[in-house]
Amino acid sequence: MPAKLDMVIIGSGPGGLAAGLLAKKHSKSFIILEKGSHTMQGITDTYPKGKKVYPTIPKSYPDPFPVLEIKPPDEKIPVEEYVKQAQTVVTQNDLKIHLNEEFKEISGEFPDYIVKTDKGSYFTENIILAFGSNIPNDLGIYGEAKTVARNIENGEDYIGINVLVIGGGNAAADVVSSLSKIKREAKDEATSVYWAHLNEKFEINKDTARDLGEEILLGGHIKILQKAVPKIGEVDANGIDRLYIHQTTTSSFSDDLYIYQGMSFPMKNVIACIGTHGPSAIFDALNLQQITCTGAICKIAKEGERLLMLSHHFETNRSGIYAIGGAISPSYMEIGSDGIIKEKKHSNLIYTAVLDAKKVMDKILPD
Ligand SMILES: Cc1cc2nc3c(=O)[nH]c(=O)nc-3n(C[C@H](O)[C@H](O)[C@H](O)COP(=O)(O)OP(=O)(O)OC[C@H]3O[C@@H](n4cnc5c(N)ncnc54)[C@H](O)[C@@H]3O)c2cc1C
């Protein structure tokens, strides 16, 4: 086995790259493992083509971007250019990224860990889990919903068909804008993009809202369905899997009567952008401590969900193993310096992934 490394970084998204850059600047020995065939594969796989990337900083974090090389520019470039920017950073800084190499397991104890991949093993003192979050949340409907897409593979496939996008956040808004633009440019006047959200209020940031507003003003066929609940998966008379979704039109006539307005879409025309959660099963396999949300402990995570326990520096209960970025979104349990454990909101953004990497490095690197 080659010489012991200071750290193995798993994932070459914004979090992993920021960690690699900081390690490089401090002359630390490290490798970055990426299961995909190029840097930022996770972003390439999940963003709609041409989507503009926003350098959003959540309101509660007033600090500037801690690693400027990974910051998306203020003029909001398309995702393809952002990925190119990352690849240039990798080349210019000679970051060692092992592409097409998938992390599998960890053995040993701090400070002598062995990281195993599908291609080999690495001896290291620290491990940074920056593998993102790609486990889609459950749609929670009766019946099968397996054929519902989670992002757009090819936007042109939706020209000439009515498509339903479910979700009230930025990812859903991006998909809606992007599909509407494709349909508008293809002069598809006959069909629309239906956008359904459980609540009345959508939770999108200003930049996303501006793009969406522009798309509507340019003539995009977007139909918004507030308080719309995906209800049931069903098979119609022609054998097509469908998703039925409904809105309550009156709050109630009486306790025993509600009036609904419903719509039904073939499942293959539905894209559910309802968020992702951390890879709890992987954390279990690595013996990383998690807490199950019950009662009033959690405000963001749902009852029964398991949240990773982390220190202020994103260190897990196993010394030298850290978890950052999308992998710990949308919330984790922070052990405060006073020993009190509380749920911590963690927006899944490029900024937060980069800031997490900086906080990890503040612990690992000498002053
Ligand atoms: C549609 C959409 C639009 C978004 N728009 C914005 C935006 O405009 N601005 C913004 O700030 N944020 C945006 N986000 C969120 C942002 O992309 C994420 O917060 C960010 O990518 C998280 O970075 P990360 O490094 O933690 O994980 P990721 O970017 O997911 O990177 C993880 C990497 O790890 C690799 N990997 C996974 N498992 C393994 C393994 N076992 N072995 C080796 N490699 C592995 C993956 O291939 C991936 O490349 C958007 C998200 C989506 C889905």
The ligand as an SDF file (V2000), in Angstrom:
LIG
                    3D

 53 58  0  0  0  0  0  0  0  0999 V2000
  -31.5310   21.2440   -9.8970 C   0  0  0  0  0  0  0  0  0  0  0  0
  -30.6260   21.8230   -8.8550 C   0  0  0  0  0  0  0  0  0  0  0  0
  -30.2560   23.1540   -8.9500 C   0  0  0  0  0  0  0  0  0  0  0  0
  -29.3970   23.7130   -7.9940 C   0  0  0  0  0  0  0  0  0  0  0  0
  -29.0140   25.0140   -8.1390 N   0  0  0  0  0  0  0  0  0  0  0  0
  -28.1560   25.5730   -7.2440 C   0  0  0  0  0  0  0  0  0  0  0  0
  -27.7090   26.9170   -7.4060 C   0  0  0  0  0  0  0  0  0  0  0  0
  -28.0520   27.6050   -8.3700 O   0  0  0  0  0  0  0  0  0  0  0  0
  -26.8680   27.4370   -6.4520 N   0  0  0  0  0  0  0  0  0  0  0  0
  -26.4420   26.7000   -5.3730 C   0  0  0  0  0  0  0  0  0  0  0  0
  -25.7100   27.2170   -4.5240 O   0  0  0  0  0  0  0  0  0  0  0  0
  -26.8550   25.4080   -5.2110 N   0  0  0  0  0  0  0  0  0  0  0  0
  -27.6810   24.8290   -6.1170 C   0  0  0  0  0  0  0  0  0  0  0  0
  -28.0620   23.5170   -5.9740 N   0  0  0  0  0  0  0  0  0  0  0  0
  -27.5060   22.7370   -4.8440 C   0  0  0  0  0  0  0  0  0  0  0  0
  -26.0040   22.3960   -5.0510 C   0  0  0  0  0  0  0  0  0  0  0  0
  -25.7920   21.8270   -6.3160 O   0  0  0  0  0  0  0  0  0  0  0  0
  -25.5430   21.4210   -3.9550 C   0  0  0  0  0  0  0  0  0  0  0  0
  -25.7520   22.0310   -2.7150 O   0  0  0  0  0  0  0  0  0  0  0  0
  -24.0460   21.0970   -4.0960 C   0  0  0  0  0  0  0  0  0  0  0  0
  -23.7830   20.4620   -5.3220 O   0  0  0  0  0  0  0  0  0  0  0  0
  -23.5930   20.1680   -2.9430 C   0  0  0  0  0  0  0  0  0  0  0  0
  -22.2250   19.9480   -3.0860 O   0  0  0  0  0  0  0  0  0  0  0  0
  -21.5290   18.6230   -2.5380 P   0  0  0  0  0  0  0  0  0  0  0  0
  -20.0760   18.7640   -2.8560 O   0  0  0  0  0  0  0  0  0  0  0  0
  -21.9020   18.3900   -1.1430 O   0  0  0  0  0  0  0  0  0  0  0  0
  -22.1840   17.4130   -3.3390 O   0  0  0  0  0  0  0  0  0  0  0  0
  -22.3150   17.0850   -4.9070 P   0  0  0  0  0  0  0  0  0  0  0  0
  -22.2400   18.2970   -5.7400 O   0  0  0  0  0  0  0  0  0  0  0  0
  -23.5020   16.2150   -5.0250 O   0  0  0  0  0  0  0  0  0  0  0  0
  -21.0070   16.2280   -5.2040 O   0  0  0  0  0  0  0  0  0  0  0  0
  -20.8240   14.9280   -4.7120 C   0  0  0  0  0  0  0  0  0  0  0  0
  -19.9090   14.1580   -5.6740 C   0  0  0  0  0  0  0  0  0  0  0  0
  -19.5860   12.9010   -5.0590 O   0  0  0  0  0  0  0  0  0  0  0  0
  -19.6110   11.8810   -6.0310 C   0  0  0  0  0  0  0  0  0  0  0  0
  -19.8700   10.6170   -5.3310 N   0  0  0  0  0  0  0  0  0  0  0  0
  -21.0320   10.1880   -4.7650 C   0  0  0  0  0  0  0  0  0  0  0  0
  -20.8800    8.9860   -4.1970 N   0  0  0  0  0  0  0  0  0  0  0  0
  -19.5700    8.6290   -4.4050 C   0  0  0  0  0  0  0  0  0  0  0  0
  -18.7850    7.4800   -4.0720 C   0  0  0  0  0  0  0  0  0  0  0  0
  -19.3150    6.4400   -3.3890 N   0  0  0  0  0  0  0  0  0  0  0  0
  -17.4870    7.4500   -4.4460 N   0  0  0  0  0  0  0  0  0  0  0  0
  -16.9250    8.5000   -5.1430 C   0  0  0  0  0  0  0  0  0  0  0  0
  -17.6310    9.6070   -5.4990 N   0  0  0  0  0  0  0  0  0  0  0  0
  -18.9230    9.6810   -5.1270 C   0  0  0  0  0  0  0  0  0  0  0  0
  -20.7630   12.2990   -6.9640 C   0  0  0  0  0  0  0  0  0  0  0  0
  -20.6090   11.7090   -8.2480 O   0  0  0  0  0  0  0  0  0  0  0  0
  -20.6030   13.8270   -6.9890 C   0  0  0  0  0  0  0  0  0  0  0  0
  -19.7940   14.2790   -8.0780 O   0  0  0  0  0  0  0  0  0  0  0  0
  -28.9190   22.9300   -6.9080 C   0  0  0  0  0  0  0  0  0  0  0  0
  -29.3010   21.5900   -6.8020 C   0  0  0  0  0  0  0  0  0  0  0  0
  -30.1340   21.0340   -7.7720 C   0  0  0  0  0  0  0  0  0  0  0  0
  -30.5190   19.5920   -7.6550 C   0  0  0  0  0  0  0  0  0  0  0  0
  1  2  1  0
  2  3  1  0
  2 52  2  0
  3  4  2  0
  4  5  1  0
  4 50  1  0
  5  6  2  0
  6  7  1  0
  6 13  1  0
  7  8  2  0
  7  9  1  0
  9 10  1  0
 10 11  2  0
 10 12  1  0
 12 13  2  0
 13 14  1  0
 14 15  1  0
 14 50  1  0
 15 16  1  0
 16 17  1  0
 16 18  1  0
 18 19  1  0
 18 20  1  0
 20 21  1  0
 20 22  1  0
 22 23  1  0
 23 24  1  0
 24 25  2  0
 24 26  1  0
 24 27  1  0
 27 28  1  0
 28 29  2  0
 28 30  1  0
 28 31  1  0
 31 32  1  0
 32 33  1  0
 33 34  1  0
 33 48  1  0
 34 35  1  0
 35 36  1  0
 35 46  1  0
 36 37  1  0
 36 45  1  0
 37 38  2  0
 38 39  1  0
 39 40  1  0
 39 45  2  0
 40 41  1  0
 40 42  2  0
 42 43  1  0
 43 44  2  0
 44 45  1  0
 46 47  1  0
 46 48  1  0
 48 49  1  0
 50 51  2  0
 51 52  1  0
 52 53  1  0
M  END
$$$$
